[in-house]
């Protein structure tokens, strides 16, 4: 069983999207190729029937088992947490069986939940609502940048968010940190009114921006950016950029990763806005 808000077992927070139901049914079909297909279908039937609050009996044929499974999944879909738990528990039971059956990895299950907008993510032993900490939105249309740069930025943002949804905290933060450093290069050669940005790398570019904007909001925000970047780069800090200290380092936890990603997304949004302002000037 997964741990989640106990009230969800009795008052559904909402149904599971059709895309998740269809994707899980397809995965069950792939799992069933490894053994007696009828038995695998009956196995999943019992879990989804339980999620729907009804009992399951053995179907009269394999084709009826498939049809009955779809019916039970349809009924269980009214309660998203119970639906997810049914699939997860059924897979875990098969994986721990004798002999064990190969089932989708957690990252694959979470990817299905993310790509279909379920609003949930499995972080064993917990099922969490990914809407508790929603992502900070970065504008899709950045008029001061060309189409290629905009495409690169949006792809990196999407990749980071998907990694978060799969529970892959370190690569998610690593991707968004890379994007922060990449976005900073857009300031190369820009005039600030007080001077020109001459740096080619993150630290020098940010240093030039601060030097030409002393005492401003940009100066203060860039000081926070430098602090966060330094912490995430340090082996005894976030351990994201230069590796983690094997003796003193602590791996990034999912809630920390979400916070780091949201902070960096906010900084990226601010920097892009400033880039647009300076470009006009």
HELIX and SHEET records of a PDB file:
HELIX    1   1 UNK A    6  UNK A    9  5                                   4    
HELIX    2   2 UNK A   18  UNK A   31  1                                  14    
HELIX    3   3 UNK A   32  UNK A   34  5                                   3    
HELIX    4   4 UNK A   37  UNK A   52  1                                  16    
HELIX    5   5 UNK A   62  UNK A   76  1                                  15    
HELIX    6   6 UNK A   80  UNK A   95  1                                  16    
HELIX    7   7 UNK A  106  UNK A  115  1                                  10    
HELIX    8   8 UNK A  147  UNK A  165  1                                  19    
HELIX    9   9 UNK A  169  UNK A  184  1                                  16    
HELIX   10  10 UNK A  185  UNK A  187  5                                   3    
HELIX   11  11 UNK A  202  UNK A  211  1                                  10    
HELIX   12  12 UNK A  217  UNK A  233  1                                  17    
HELIX   13  13 UNK A  254  UNK A  280  1                                  27    
SHEET    1   A 2 UNK A 120  UNK A 123  0                                        
SHEET    2   A 2 UNK A 126  UNK A 129 -1                                        
END                                                                             
